[in-house]
């Protein structure tokens, strides 16, 4: 008997890739105005803050994740 695994793993995808594809398929299947709202929610933005003494410093927007030190 083989070891059970998830279907997205069998397809050669990571969980993040699977979730991204599923969310895109769901958004594409929506009708207006829900589709427009879902597309607006799709956009992400990142901020970076330097912590010192247990407090966050000023936040700055990050355009590329490598700028955030990730």
Predicted model as a PDB file, atoms N, CA, C, CB and O in Angstrom, pLDDT in the B-factor column:
MODEL        1                                                                  
ATOM      1  N   UNK A   1       0.851  -1.178   0.000  1.00 49.00           N  
ATOM      2  CA  UNK A   1       0.000   0.000   0.000  1.00 49.00           C  
ATOM      3  C   UNK A   1       0.893   1.237   0.000  1.00 49.00           C  
ATOM      4  CB  UNK A   1      -0.966   0.001   1.227  1.00 49.00           C  
ATOM      5  O   UNK A   1       1.883   1.289   0.730  1.00 49.00           O  
ATOM      6  N   UNK A   2       0.553   2.219  -0.805  1.00 64.00           N  
ATOM      7  CA  UNK A   2       1.375   3.424  -0.907  1.00 64.00           C  
ATOM      8  C   UNK A   2       0.994   4.436   0.165  1.00 64.00           C  
ATOM      9  CB  UNK A   2       1.234   4.053  -2.298  1.00 64.00           C  
ATOM     10  O   UNK A   2      -0.081   4.360   0.760  1.00 64.00           O  
ATOM     11  N   UNK A   3       1.882   5.370   0.395  1.00 69.00           N  
ATOM     12  CA  UNK A   3       1.642   6.427   1.372  1.00 69.00           C  
ATOM     13  C   UNK A   3       0.648   7.434   0.804  1.00 69.00           C  
ATOM     14  CB  UNK A   3       2.967   7.129   1.763  1.00 69.00           C  
ATOM     15  O   UNK A   3       0.834   7.903  -0.320  1.00 69.00           O  
ATOM     16  N   UNK A   4      -0.402   7.780   1.550  1.00 69.00           N  
ATOM     17  CA  UNK A   4      -1.360   8.771   1.045  1.00 69.00           C  
ATOM     18  C   UNK A   4      -0.722  10.153   0.934  1.00 69.00           C  
ATOM     19  CB  UNK A   4      -2.591   8.836   1.958  1.00 69.00           C  
ATOM     20  O   UNK A   4       0.129  10.519   1.744  1.00 69.00           O  
ATOM     21  N   UNK A   5      -1.135  10.904  -0.060  1.00 75.00           N  
ATOM     22  CA  UNK A   5      -0.635  12.261  -0.249  1.00 75.00           C  
ATOM     23  C   UNK A   5      -1.763  13.110  -0.847  1.00 75.00           C  
ATOM     24  CB  UNK A   5       0.638  12.275  -1.172  1.00 75.00           C  
ATOM     25  O   UNK A   5      -2.794  12.587  -1.269  1.00 75.00           O  
ATOM     26  N   UNK A   6      -1.553  14.387  -0.874  1.00 84.00           N  
ATOM     27  CA  UNK A   6      -2.571  15.284  -1.395  1.00 84.00           C  
ATOM     28  C   UNK A   6      -2.470  15.379  -2.919  1.00 84.00           C  
ATOM     29  CB  UNK A   6      -2.436  16.678  -0.758  1.00 84.00           C  
ATOM     30  O   UNK A   6      -1.399  15.185  -3.494  1.00 84.00           O  
ATOM     31  N   UNK A   7      -3.603  15.681  -3.563  1.00 83.00           N  
ATOM     32  CA  UNK A   7      -3.617  15.710  -5.025  1.00 83.00           C  
ATOM     33  C   UNK A   7      -2.761  16.821  -5.597  1.00 83.00           C  
ATOM     34  CB  UNK A   7      -5.024  15.860  -5.523  1.00 83.00           C  
ATOM     35  O   UNK A   7      -2.201  16.662  -6.681  1.00 83.00           O  
ATOM     36  N   UNK A   8      -2.638  17.975  -4.881  1.00 81.00           N  
ATOM     37  CA  UNK A   8      -1.814  19.053  -5.411  1.00 81.00           C  
ATOM     38  C   UNK A   8      -0.344  18.660  -5.378  1.00 81.00           C  
ATOM     39  CB  UNK A   8      -2.039  20.349  -4.618  1.00 81.00           C  
ATOM     40  O   UNK A   8       0.433  19.106  -6.222  1.00 81.00           O  
ATOM     41  N   UNK A   9       0.047  17.829  -4.414  1.00 85.00           N  
ATOM     42  CA  UNK A   9       1.419  17.334  -4.356  1.00 85.00           C  
ATOM     43  C   UNK A   9       1.665  16.369  -5.522  1.00 85.00           C  
ATOM     44  CB  UNK A   9       1.695  16.634  -2.992  1.00 85.00           C  
ATOM     45  O   UNK A   9       2.732  16.381  -6.136  1.00 85.00           O  
ATOM     46  N   UNK A  10       0.667  15.538  -5.815  1.00 86.00           N  
ATOM     47  CA  UNK A  10       0.783  14.604  -6.937  1.00 86.00           C  
ATOM     48  C   UNK A  10       0.896  15.340  -8.262  1.00 86.00           C  
ATOM     49  CB  UNK A  10      -0.416  13.659  -6.970  1.00 86.00           C  
ATOM     50  O   UNK A  10       1.538  14.856  -9.194  1.00 86.00           O  
ATOM     51  N   UNK A  11       0.267  16.521  -8.349  1.00 86.00           N  
ATOM     52  CA  UNK A  11       0.319  17.323  -9.573  1.00 86.00           C  
ATOM     53  C   UNK A  11       1.631  18.101  -9.687  1.00 86.00           C  
ATOM     54  CB  UNK A  11      -0.861  18.291  -9.616  1.00 86.00           C  
ATOM     55  O   UNK A  11       1.859  18.785 -10.685  1.00 86.00           O  
ATOM     56  N   UNK A  12       2.491  18.001  -8.677  1.00 88.00           N  
ATOM     57  CA  UNK A  12       3.790  18.679  -8.722  1.00 88.00           C  
ATOM     58  C   UNK A  12       3.724  20.139  -8.324  1.00 88.00           C  
ATOM     59  CB  UNK A  12       4.369  18.573 -10.095  1.00 88.00           C  
ATOM     60  O   UNK A  12       4.590  20.926  -8.707  1.00 88.00           O  
ATOM     61  N   UNK A  13       2.694  20.517  -7.551  1.00 87.00           N  
ATOM     62  CA  UNK A  13       2.544  21.915  -7.109  1.00 87.00           C  
ATOM     63  C   UNK A  13       2.791  22.018  -5.614  1.00 87.00           C  
ATOM     64  CB  UNK A  13       1.133  22.459  -7.457  1.00 87.00           C  
ATOM     65  O   UNK A  13       2.627  21.053  -4.867  1.00 87.00           O  
ATOM     66  N   UNK A  14       3.188  23.212  -5.198  1.00 89.00           N  
ATOM     67  CA  UNK A  14       3.246  23.494  -3.770  1.00 89.00           C  
ATOM     68  C   UNK A  14       1.850  23.905  -3.321  1.00 89.00           C  
ATOM     69  CB  UNK A  14       4.302  24.608  -3.444  1.00 89.00           C  
ATOM     70  O   UNK A  14       0.985  24.177  -4.154  1.00 89.00           O  
ATOM     71  N   UNK A  15       1.629  23.952  -2.029  1.00 89.00           N  
ATOM     72  CA  UNK A  15       0.321  24.346  -1.516  1.00 89.00           C  
ATOM     73  C   UNK A  15      -0.008  25.785  -1.924  1.00 89.00           C  
ATOM     74  CB  UNK A  15       0.279  24.201   0.016  1.00 89.00           C  
ATOM     75  O   UNK A  15      -1.154  26.098  -2.244  1.00 89.00           O  
ATOM     76  N   UNK A  16       0.999  26.653  -1.909  1.00 85.00           N  
ATOM     77  CA  UNK A  16       0.791  28.055  -2.295  1.00 85.00           C  
ATOM     78  C   UNK A  16       0.374  28.157  -3.757  1.00 85.00           C  
ATOM     79  CB  UNK A  16       2.070  28.879  -2.052  1.00 85.00           C  
ATOM     80  O   UNK A  16      -0.525  28.930  -4.088  1.00 85.00           O  
ATOM     81  N   UNK A  17       1.011  27.393  -4.630  1.00 88.00           N  
ATOM     82  CA  UNK A  17       0.637  27.392  -6.038  1.00 88.00           C  
ATOM     83  C   UNK A  17      -0.795  26.904  -6.215  1.00 88.00           C  
ATOM     84  CB  UNK A  17       1.600  26.519  -6.847  1.00 88.00           C  
ATOM     85  O   UNK A  17      -1.557  27.471  -6.998  1.00 88.00           O  
ATOM     86  N   UNK A  18      -1.159  25.855  -5.487  1.00 89.00           N  
ATOM     87  CA  UNK A  18      -2.517  25.312  -5.564  1.00 89.00           C  
ATOM     88  C   UNK A  18      -3.544  26.349  -5.122  1.00 89.00           C  
ATOM     89  CB  UNK A  18      -2.639  24.047  -4.700  1.00 89.00           C  
ATOM     90  O   UNK A  18      -4.549  26.555  -5.803  1.00 89.00           O  
ATOM     91  N   UNK A  19      -3.302  26.998  -3.997  1.00 88.00           N  
ATOM     92  CA  UNK A  19      -4.248  27.985  -3.478  1.00 88.00           C  
ATOM     93  C   UNK A  19      -4.366  29.166  -4.435  1.00 88.00           C  
ATOM     94  CB  UNK A  19      -3.814  28.472  -2.082  1.00 88.00           C  
ATOM     95  O   UNK A  19      -5.468  29.671  -4.653  1.00 88.00           O  
ATOM     96  N   UNK A  20      -3.256  29.612  -5.008  1.00 85.00           N  
ATOM     97  CA  UNK A  20      -3.280  30.723  -5.954  1.00 85.00           C  
ATOM     98  C   UNK A  20      -4.111  30.371  -7.183  1.00 85.00           C  
ATOM     99  CB  UNK A  20      -1.855  31.104  -6.369  1.00 85.00           C  
ATOM    100  O   UNK A  20      -4.922  31.180  -7.635  1.00 85.00           O  
ATOM    101  N   UNK A  21      -3.916  29.182  -7.722  1.00 88.00           N  
ATOM    102  CA  UNK A  21      -4.683  28.765  -8.901  1.00 88.00           C  
ATOM    103  C   UNK A  21      -6.168  28.606  -8.571  1.00 88.00           C  
ATOM    104  CB  UNK A  21      -4.126  27.447  -9.459  1.00 88.00           C  
ATOM    105  O   UNK A  21      -7.028  28.978  -9.370  1.00 88.00           O  
ATOM    106  N   UNK A  22      -6.465  28.059  -7.406  1.00 89.00           N  
ATOM    107  CA  UNK A  22      -7.863  27.885  -7.008  1.00 89.00           C  
ATOM    108  C   UNK A  22      -8.549  29.242  -6.825  1.00 89.00           C  
ATOM    109  CB  UNK A  22      -7.953  27.063  -5.708  1.00 89.00           C  
ATOM    110  O   UNK A  22      -9.689  29.422  -7.252  1.00 89.00           O  
ATOM    111  N   UNK A  23      -7.866  30.183  -6.199  1.00 86.00           N  
ATOM    112  CA  UNK A  23      -8.437  31.511  -5.980  1.00 86.00           C  
ATOM    113  C   UNK A  23      -8.654  32.231  -7.316  1.00 86.00           C  
ATOM    114  CB  UNK A  23      -7.518  32.348  -5.062  1.00 86.00           C  
ATOM    115  O   UNK A  23      -9.665  32.910  -7.493  1.00 86.00           O  
ATOM    116  N   UNK A  24      -7.724  32.088  -8.243  1.00 86.00           N  
ATOM    117  CA  UNK A  24      -7.868  32.709  -9.557  1.00 86.00           C  
ATOM    118  C   UNK A  24      -9.061  32.116 -10.300  1.00 86.00           C  
ATOM    119  CB  UNK A  24      -6.582  32.531 -10.384  1.00 86.00           C  
ATOM    120  O   UNK A  24      -9.838  32.847 -10.914  1.00 86.00           O  
ATOM    121  N   UNK A  25      -9.207  30.795 -10.245  1.00 90.00           N  
ATOM    122  CA  UNK A  25     -10.341  30.144 -10.905  1.00 90.00           C  
ATOM    123  C   UNK A  25     -11.661  30.604 -10.293  1.00 90.00           C  
ATOM    124  CB  UNK A  25     -10.216  28.613 -10.808  1.00 90.00           C  
ATOM    125  O   UNK A  25     -12.632  30.833 -11.013  1.00 90.00           O  
ATOM    126  N   UNK A  26     -11.701  30.739  -8.985  1.00 89.00           N  
ATOM    127  CA  UNK A  26     -12.911  31.202  -8.315  1.00 89.00           C  
ATOM    128  C   UNK A  26     -13.248  32.631  -8.725  1.00 89.00           C  
ATOM    129  CB  UNK A  26     -12.748  31.113  -6.795  1.00 89.00           C  
ATOM    130  O   UNK A  26     -14.399  32.926  -9.046  1.00 89.00           O  
ATOM    131  N   UNK A  27     -12.258  33.520  -8.719  1.00 86.00           N  
ATOM    132  CA  UNK A  27     -12.489  34.919  -9.118  1.00 86.00           C  
ATOM    133  C   UNK A  27     -12.984  35.012 -10.557  1.00 86.00           C  
ATOM    134  CB  UNK A  27     -11.200  35.742  -8.958  1.00 86.00           C  
ATOM    135  O   UNK A  27     -13.871  35.810 -10.861  1.00 86.00           O  
ATOM    136  N   UNK A  28     -12.415  34.200 -11.437  1.00 87.00           N  
ATOM    137  CA  UNK A  28     -12.817  34.227 -12.850  1.00 87.00           C  
ATOM    138  C   UNK A  28     -14.243  33.727 -13.054  1.00 87.00           C  
ATOM    139  CB  UNK A  28     -11.860  33.384 -13.682  1.00 87.00           C  
ATOM    140  O   UNK A  28     -14.881  34.076 -14.047  1.00 87.00           O  
ATOM    141  N   UNK A  29     -14.749  32.924 -12.136  1.00 90.00           N  
ATOM    142  CA  UNK A  29     -16.096  32.395 -12.251  1.00 90.00           C  
ATOM    143  C   UNK A  29     -17.172  33.291 -11.666  1.00 90.00           C  
ATOM    144  CB  UNK A  29     -16.159  31.078 -11.598  1.00 90.00           C  
ATOM    145  O   UNK A  29     -18.359  33.016 -11.839  1.00 90.00           O  
ATOM    146  N   UNK A  30     -16.789  34.347 -10.982  1.00 89.00           N  
ATOM    147  CA  UNK A  30     -17.768  35.238 -10.368  1.00 89.00           C  
ATOM    148  C   UNK A  30     -18.429  36.143 -11.403  1.00 89.00           C  
ATOM    149  CB  UNK A  30     -17.105  36.083  -9.287  1.00 89.00           C  
ATOM    150  O   UNK A  30     -17.866  36.423 -12.461  1.00 89.00           O  
ATOM    151  N   UNK A  31     -19.637  36.590 -11.070  1.00 92.00           N  
ATOM    152  CA  UNK A  31     -20.341  37.563 -11.911  1.00 92.00           C  
ATOM    153  C   UNK A  31     -20.149  38.946 -11.312  1.00 92.00           C  
ATOM    154  CB  UNK A  31     -21.862  37.218 -12.036  1.00 92.00           C  
ATOM    155  O   UNK A  31     -19.798  39.084 -10.140  1.00 92.00           O  
ATOM    156  N   UNK A  32     -20.380  39.961 -12.122  1.00 90.00           N  
ATOM    157  CA  UNK A  32     -20.291  41.342 -11.636  1.00 90.00           C  
ATOM    158  C   UNK A  32     -21.413  41.596 -10.651  1.00 90.00           C  
ATOM    159  CB  UNK A  32     -20.353  42.358 -12.809  1.00 90.00           C  
ATOM    160  O   UNK A  32     -22.475  40.999 -10.834  1.00 90.00           O  
ATOM    161  N   UNK A  33     -21.287  42.407  -9.644  1.00 90.00           N  
ATOM    162  CA  UNK A  33     -20.142  43.218  -9.243  1.00 90.00           C  
ATOM    163  C   UNK A  33     -19.172  42.475  -8.314  1.00 90.00           C  
ATOM    164  CB  UNK A  33     -20.629  44.473  -8.563  1.00 90.00           C  
ATOM    165  O   UNK A  33     -18.145  43.024  -7.918  1.00 90.00           O  
ATOM    166  N   UNK A  34     -19.506  41.218  -7.969  1.00 88.00           N  
ATOM    167  CA  UNK A  34     -18.633  40.461  -7.061  1.00 88.00           C  
ATOM    168  C   UNK A  34     -17.248  40.243  -7.667  1.00 88.00           C  
ATOM    169  CB  UNK A  34     -19.268  39.110  -6.717  1.00 88.00           C  
ATOM    170  O   UNK A  34     -16.253  40.224  -6.942  1.00 88.00           O  
ATOM    171  N   UNK A  35     -17.175  40.077  -8.989  1.00 87.00           N  
ATOM    172  CA  UNK A  35     -15.890  39.840  -9.649  1.00 87.00           C  
ATOM    173  C   UNK A  35     -14.979  41.058  -9.500  1.00 87.00           C  
ATOM    174  CB  UNK A  35     -16.101  39.509 -11.142  1.00 87.00           C  
ATOM    175  O   UNK A  35     -13.794  40.909  -9.202  1.00 87.00           O  
ATOM    176  N   UNK A  36     -15.517  42.249  -9.704  1.00 86.00           N  
ATOM    177  CA  UNK A  36     -14.728  43.472  -9.574  1.00 86.00           C  
ATOM    178  C   UNK A  36     -14.208  43.630  -8.150  1.00 86.00           C  
ATOM    179  CB  UNK A  36     -15.564  44.697  -9.972  1.00 86.00           C  
ATOM    180  O   UNK A  36     -13.048  43.988  -7.948  1.00 86.00           O  
ATOM    181  N   UNK A  37     -15.054  43.367  -7.173  1.00 85.00           N  
ATOM    182  CA  UNK A  37     -14.644  43.475  -5.764  1.00 85.00           C  
ATOM    183  C   UNK A  37     -13.550  42.456  -5.444  1.00 85.00           C  
ATOM    184  CB  UNK A  37     -15.858  43.265  -4.824  1.00 85.00           C  
ATOM    185  O   UNK A  37     -12.586  42.783  -4.752  1.00 85.00           O  
ATOM    186  N   UNK A  38     -13.689  41.236  -5.938  1.00 82.00           N  
ATOM    187  CA  UNK A  38     -12.686  40.204  -5.688  1.00 82.00           C  
ATOM    188  C   UNK A  38     -11.357  40.567  -6.332  1.00 82.00           C  
ATOM    189  CB  UNK A  38     -13.169  38.851  -6.210  1.00 82.00           C  
ATOM    190  O   UNK A  38     -10.302  40.321  -5.747  1.00 82.00           O  
ATOM    191  N   UNK A  39     -11.389  41.144  -7.517  1.00 81.00           N  
ATOM    192  CA  UNK A  39     -10.150  41.554  -8.189  1.00 81.00           C  
ATOM    193  C   UNK A  39      -9.462  42.678  -7.417  1.00 81.00           C  
ATOM    194  CB  UNK A  39     -10.443  42.006  -9.635  1.00 81.00           C  
ATOM    195  O   UNK A  39      -8.233  42.730  -7.351  1.00 81.00           O  
ATOM    196  N   UNK A  40     -10.256  43.577  -6.834  1.00 80.00           N  
ATOM    197  CA  UNK A  40      -9.671  44.647  -6.012  1.00 80.00           C  
ATOM    198  C   UNK A  40      -8.988  44.071  -4.786  1.00 80.00           C  
ATOM    199  CB  UNK A  40     -10.748  45.658  -5.586  1.00 80.00           C  
ATOM    200  O   UNK A  40      -7.926  44.544  -4.381  1.00 80.00           O  
ATOM    201  N   UNK A  41      -9.594  43.054  -4.195  1.00 74.00           N  
ATOM    202  CA  UNK A  41      -9.021  42.435  -2.996  1.00 74.00           C  
ATOM    203  C   UNK A  41      -7.784  41.608  -3.310  1.00 74.00           C  
ATOM    204  CB  UNK A  41     -10.056  41.563  -2.315  1.00 74.00           C  
ATOM    205  O   UNK A  41      -7.019  41.270  -2.407  1.00 74.00           O  
ATOM    206  N   UNK A  42      -7.583  41.280  -4.578  1.00 73.00           N  
ATOM    207  CA  UNK A  42      -6.450  40.459  -4.989  1.00 73.00           C  
ATOM    208  C   UNK A  42      -5.116  41.192  -4.821  1.00 73.00           C  
ATOM    209  CB  UNK A  42      -6.622  40.027  -6.436  1.00 73.00           C  
ATOM    210  O   UNK A  42      -4.093  40.573  -4.527  1.00 73.00           O  
ATOM    211  N   UNK A  43      -5.134  42.500  -5.007  1.00 70.00           N  
ATOM    212  CA  UNK A  43      -3.904  43.283  -4.931  1.00 70.00           C  
ATOM    213  C   UNK A  43      -3.369  43.309  -3.500  1.00 70.00           C  
ATOM    214  CB  UNK A  43      -4.148  44.717  -5.436  1.00 70.00           C  
ATOM    215  O   UNK A  43      -4.129  43.482  -2.547  1.00 70.00           O  
ATOM    216  N   UNK A  44      -2.078  43.138  -3.360  1.00 71.00           N  
ATOM    217  CA  UNK A  44      -1.422  43.157  -2.057  1.00 71.00           C  
ATOM    218  C   UNK A  44      -0.397  44.274  -2.009  1.00 71.00           C  
ATOM    219  CB  UNK A  44      -0.757  41.804  -1.758  1.00 71.00           C  
ATOM    220  O   UNK A  44       0.156  44.682  -3.031  1.00 71.00           O  
ATOM    221  N   UNK A  45      -0.161  44.748  -0.825  1.00 73.00           N  
ATOM    222  CA  UNK A  45       0.927  45.701  -0.639  1.00 73.00           C  
ATOM    223  C   UNK A  45       1.681  45.307   0.627  1.00 73.00           C  
ATOM    224  CB  UNK A  45       0.392  47.176  -0.548  1.00 73.00           C  
ATOM    225  O   UNK A  45       1.107  44.735   1.553  1.00 73.00           O  
ATOM    226  N   UNK A  46       2.948  45.614   0.652  1.00 78.00           N  
ATOM    227  CA  UNK A  46       3.807  45.262   1.773  1.00 78.00           C  
ATOM    228  C   UNK A  46       4.438  46.517   2.339  1.00 78.00           C  
ATOM    229  CB  UNK A  46       4.889  44.255   1.345  1.00 78.00           C  
ATOM    230  O   UNK A  46       4.779  47.444   1.605  1.00 78.00           O  
ATOM    231  N   UNK A  47       4.590  46.535   3.654  1.00 79.00           N  
ATOM    232  CA  UNK A  47       5.293  47.605   4.338  1.00 79.00           C  
ATOM    233  C   UNK A  47       6.416  46.998   5.155  1.00 79.00           C  
ATOM    234  CB  UNK A  47       4.334  48.428   5.234  1.00 79.00           C  
ATOM    235  O   UNK A  47       6.323  45.853   5.599  1.00 79.00           O  
ATOM    236  N   UNK A  48       7.458  47.752   5.349  1.00 80.00           N  
ATOM    237  CA  UNK A  48       8.588  47.312   6.154  1.00 80.00           C  
ATOM    238  C   UNK A  48       8.804  48.316   7.271  1.00 80.00           C  
ATOM    239  CB  UNK A  48       9.870  47.155   5.290  1.00 80.00           C  
ATOM    240  O   UNK A  48       8.725  49.526   7.057  1.00 80.00           O  
ATOM    241  N   UNK A  49       9.076  47.806   8.463  1.00 82.00           N  
ATOM    242  CA  UNK A  49       9.360  48.675   9.609  1.00 82.00           C  
ATOM    243  C   UNK A  49      10.537  48.100  10.376  1.00 82.00           C  
ATOM    244  CB  UNK A  49       8.113  48.821  10.536  1.00 82.00           C  
ATOM    245  O   UNK A  49      10.667  46.882  10.499  1.00 82.00           O  
ATOM    246  N   UNK A  50      11.381  48.956  10.884  1.00 81.00           N  
ATOM    247  CA  UNK A  50      12.501  48.535  11.697  1.00 81.00           C  
ATOM    248  C   UNK A  50      12.079  48.592  13.159  1.00 81.00           C  
ATOM    249  CB  UNK A  50      13.751  49.418  11.435  1.00 81.00           C  
ATOM    250  O   UNK A  50      11.526  49.592  13.617  1.00 81.00           O  
ATOM    251  N   UNK A  51      12.342  47.524  13.875  1.00 84.00           N  
ATOM    252  CA  UNK A  51      11.968  47.450  15.289  1.00 84.00           C  
ATOM    253  C   UNK A  51      13.183  47.753  16.151  1.00 84.00           C  
ATOM    254  CB  UNK A  51      11.386  46.056  15.640  1.00 84.00           C  
ATOM    255  O   UNK A  51      14.281  47.258  15.894  1.00 84.00           O  
ATOM    256  N   UNK A  52      12.975  48.575  17.178  1.00 87.00           N  
ATOM    257  CA  UNK A  52      14.035  48.898  18.138  1.00 87.00           C  
ATOM    258  C   UNK A  52      13.389  49.112  19.505  1.00 87.00           C  
ATOM    259  CB  UNK A  52      14.848  50.172  17.691  1.00 87.00           C  
ATOM    260  O   UNK A  52      12.412  49.850  19.625  1.00 87.00           O  
ATOM    261  N   UNK A  53      13.925  48.479  20.509  1.00 88.00           N  
ATOM    262  CA  UNK A  53      13.407  48.652  21.864  1.00 88.00           C  
ATOM    263  C   UNK A  53      11.976  48.165  22.016  1.00 88.00           C  
ATOM    264  CB  UNK A  53      13.486  50.098  22.260  1.00 88.00           C  
ATOM    265  O   UNK A  53      11.237  48.678  22.856  1.00 88.00           O  
ATOM    266  N   UNK A  54      11.571  47.179  21.213  1.00 87.00           N  
ATOM    267  CA  UNK A  54      10.223  46.636  21.304  1.00 87.00           C  
ATOM    268  C   UNK A  54       9.159  47.471  20.617  1.00 87.00           C  
ATOM    269  CB  UNK A  54       9.858  46.472  22.719  1.00 87.00           C  
ATOM    270  O   UNK A  54       7.970  47.183  20.751  1.00 87.00           O  
ATOM    271  N   UNK A  55       9.568  48.509  19.876  1.00 88.00           N  
ATOM    272  CA  UNK A  55       8.603  49.356  19.180  1.00 88.00           C  
ATOM    273  C   UNK A  55       8.967  49.444  17.700  1.00 88.00           C  
ATOM    274  CB  UNK A  55       8.553  50.768  19.815  1.00 88.00           C  
ATOM    275  O   UNK A  55      10.139  49.478  17.326  1.00 88.00           O  
ATOM    276  N   UNK A  56       7.933  49.479  16.880  1.00 84.00           N  
ATOM    277  CA  UNK A  56       8.147  49.576  15.437  1.00 84.00           C  
ATOM    278  C   UNK A  56       8.473  51.008  15.055  1.00 84.00           C  
ATOM    279  CB  UNK A  56       6.911  49.083  14.664  1.00 84.00           C  
ATOM    280  O   UNK A  56       7.863  51.955  15.552  1.00 84.00           O  
ATOM    281  N   UNK A  57       9.431  51.149  14.174  1.00 84.00           N  
ATOM    282  CA  UNK A  57       9.757  52.465  13.642  1.00 84.00           C  
ATOM    283  C   UNK A  57       8.781  52.834  12.537  1.00 84.00           C  
ATOM    284  CB  UNK A  57      11.203  52.500  13.117  1.00 84.00           C  
ATOM    285  O   UNK A  57       7.725  52.217  12.401  1.00 84.00           O  
ATOM    286  N   UNK A  58       9.130  53.828  11.761  1.00 86.00           N  
ATOM    287  CA  UNK A  58       8.236  54.264  10.683  1.00 86.00           C  
ATOM    288  C   UNK A  58       8.166  53.188   9.598  1.00 86.00           C  
ATOM    289  CB  UNK A  58       8.717  55.615  10.078  1.00 86.00           C  
ATOM    290  O   UNK A  58       9.148  52.499   9.319  1.00 86.00           O  
ATOM    291  N   UNK A  59       6.993  53.061   9.000  1.00 83.00           N  
ATOM    292  CA  UNK A  59       6.778  52.083   7.940  1.00 83.00           C  
ATOM    293  C   UNK A  59       7.125  52.698   6.593  1.00 83.00           C  
ATOM    294  CB  UNK A  59       5.320  51.577   7.945  1.00 83.00           C  
ATOM    295  O   UNK A  59       6.885  53.880   6.348  1.00 83.00           O  
ATOM    296  N   UNK A  60       7.696  51.866   5.726  1.00 81.00           N  
ATOM    297  CA  UNK A  60       7.957  52.319   4.355  1.00 81.00           C  
ATOM    298  C   UNK A  60       7.431  51.260   3.404  1.00 81.00           C  
ATOM    299  CB  UNK A  60       9.487  52.583   4.112  1.00 81.00           C  
ATOM    300  O   UNK A  60       7.601  50.066   3.646  1.00 81.00           O  
ATOM    301  N   UNK A  61       6.788  51.693   2.316  1.00 80.00           N  
ATOM    302  CA  UNK A  61       6.265  50.733   1.344  1.00 80.00           C  
ATOM    303  C   UNK A  61       7.392  49.954   0.668  1.00 80.00           C  
ATOM    304  CB  UNK A  61       5.421  51.454   0.289  1.00 80.00           C  
ATOM    305  O   UNK A  61       8.465  50.498   0.410  1.00 80.00           O  
ATOM    306  N   UNK A  62       7.138  48.684   0.387  1.00 78.00           N  
ATOM    307  CA  UNK A  62       8.114  47.806  -0.248  1.00 78.00           C  
ATOM    308  C   UNK A  62       7.598  47.445  -1.637  1.00 78.00           C  
ATOM    309  CB  UNK A  62       8.370  46.521   0.611  1.00 78.00           C  
ATOM    310  O   UNK A  62       6.486  46.936  -1.775  1.00 78.00           O  
ATOM    311  N   UNK A  63       8.393  47.704  -2.653  1.00 75.00           N  
ATOM    312  CA  UNK A  63       8.009  47.388  -4.033  1.00 75.00           C  
ATOM    313  C   UNK A  63       8.465  45.963  -4.408  1.00 75.00           C  
ATOM    314  CB  UNK A  63       8.621  48.428  -5.016  1.00 75.00           C  
ATOM    315  O   UNK A  63       7.770  45.258  -5.139  1.00 75.00           O  
ATOM    316  N   UNK A  64       9.627  45.555  -3.906  1.00 72.00           N  
ATOM    317  CA  UNK A  64      10.181  44.228  -4.192  1.00 72.00           C  
ATOM    318  C   UNK A  64      10.501  43.576  -2.855  1.00 72.00           C  
ATOM    319  CB  UNK A  64      11.465  44.311  -5.114  1.00 72.00           C  
ATOM    320  O   UNK A  64      11.103  44.207  -1.986  1.00 72.00           O  
ATOM    321  N   UNK A  65      10.101  42.309  -2.678  1.00 67.00           N  
ATOM    322  CA  UNK A  65      10.283  41.650  -1.394  1.00 67.00           C  
ATOM    323  C   UNK A  65      11.743  41.589  -0.964  1.00 67.00           C  
ATOM    324  CB  UNK A  65       9.718  40.262  -1.452  1.00 67.00           C  
ATOM    325  O   UNK A  65      12.027  41.584   0.234  1.00 67.00           O  
ATOM    326  N   UNK A  66      12.663  41.543  -1.904  1.00 70.00           N  
ATOM    327  CA  UNK A  66      14.077  41.513  -1.529  1.00 70.00           C  
ATOM    328  C   UNK A  66      14.496  42.785  -0.801  1.00 70.00           C  
ATOM    329  CB  UNK A  66      14.944  41.316  -2.764  1.00 70.00           C  
ATOM    330  O   UNK A  66      15.458  42.770  -0.034  1.00 70.00           O  
ATOM    331  N   UNK A  67      13.781  43.891  -1.036  1.00 65.00           N  
ATOM    332  CA  UNK A  67      14.067  45.139  -0.331  1.00 65.00           C  
ATOM    333  C   UNK A  67      13.698  45.034   1.153  1.00 65.00           C  
ATOM    334  CB  UNK A  67      13.307  46.304  -0.983  1.00 65.00           C  
ATOM    335  O   UNK A  67      14.265  45.737   1.989  1.00 65.00           O  
ATOM    336  N   UNK A  68      12.753  44.159   1.471  1.00 64.00           N  
ATOM    337  CA  UNK A  68      12.298  44.018   2.849  1.00 64.00           C  
ATOM    338  C   UNK A  68      13.197  43.099   3.658  1.00 64.00           C  
ATOM    339  CB  UNK A  68      10.882  43.499   2.878  1.00 64.00           C  
ATOM    340  O   UNK A  68      12.973  42.907   4.853  1.00 64.00           O  
ATOM    341  N   UNK A  69      14.199  42.536   3.029  1.00 62.00           N  
ATOM    342  CA  UNK A  69      15.123  41.659   3.737  1.00 62.00           C  
ATOM    343  C   UNK A  69      14.585  40.236   3.866  1.00 62.00           C  
ATOM    344  CB  UNK A  69      15.418  42.221   5.110  1.00 62.00           C  
ATOM    345  O   UNK A  69      15.035  39.480   4.728  1.00 62.00           O  
ATOM    346  N   UNK A  70      13.628  39.867   3.019  1.00 54.00           N  
ATOM    347  CA  UNK A  70      13.059  38.523   3.080  1.00 54.00           C  
ATOM    348  C   UNK A  70      13.805  37.591   2.164  1.00 54.00           C  
ATOM    349  CB  UNK A  70      11.581  38.540   2.718  1.00 54.00           C  
ATOM    350  O   UNK A  70      13.470  36.409   2.079  1.00 54.00           O  
TER     351      UNK A  70                                                      
ENDMDL                                                                          
END                                                                             
